[in-house]
Amino acid sequence: MSGDAARWLLGGVILLAVAALFVAMARTWRTRSRKQAESVPPVPVPTTVGPAAGSWDGFSVATTRADQPLERITAGGLGFRGRGGVDVHATGVVLRLAGADDRWIERAAVRGADRSTWAIDRVVEPGGLVRLRWTATGAAGATDLDTYFRFPEGDAAALLALQGLTETGPQATAANAPRTAGEGKKA
């Protein structure tokens, strides 16, 4: 075999190996999304959510399993970083994620909101992310999740509005003021 033929053969083998790797990655991502779809089903926004207490636009950084900021949720448009935002209503939260249908989180499913510094592949200044803690209920049962946002403007107001969903009424105190959570610890 000549030197040119050997190089072409080696190049072809390497190209096939790279292609096989990409196919395996795509299949793994699809399988993971399919399995997670049972735990984190999409919930459409009801027609009667009432007026919004506030609306904030920014970036959706990631959605992870609760207190596992490296365990990405891939189902229902939650897997990709991109433009996103929240609309906070007295009855719950509308998650707006680029490339996906809006997702409804009812007030009873909101477990809290606080600040974070990192999630998966994004590290920002201390407390630069707003973390929404919520529970999704699907065929596989309840799954606690954390969704991280970066709001260029008004993140303190967004945080207060999200924290207000977990207040118990007039007796709520300064304990519900914006706070920075320790990474990997429940707030």
HELIX and SHEET records of a PDB file:
HELIX    1   1 GLY A    3  SER A   39  1                                  37    
HELIX    2   2 ALA A   75  GLY A   77  5                                   3    
HELIX    3   3 ARG A  107  ALA A  109  5                                   3    
HELIX    4   4 ASP A  155  GLY A  164  1                                  10    
HELIX    5   5 ALA A  174  ASN A  176  5                                   3    
SHEET    1   A 5 GLN A  68  ARG A  72  0                                        
SHEET    2   A 5 ALA A  52  ARG A  65 -1                                        
SHEET    3   A 5 GLY A  82  HIS A  89 -1                                        
SHEET    4   A 5 GLY A  92  LEU A  97 -1                                        
SHEET    5   A 5 ARG A 103  GLU A 106 -1                                        
SHEET    1   B 5 GLN A  68  ARG A  72  0                                        
SHEET    2   B 5 ALA A  52  ARG A  65 -1                                        
SHEET    3   B 5 GLY A 141  ARG A 150 -1                                        
SHEET    4   B 5 LEU A 129  GLY A 138 -1                                        
SHEET    5   B 5 VAL A 110  SER A 116 -1                                        
SHEET    1   C 2 TRP A 118  ALA A 119  0                                        
SHEET    2   C 2 ARG A 122  VAL A 123 -1                                        
END                                                                             
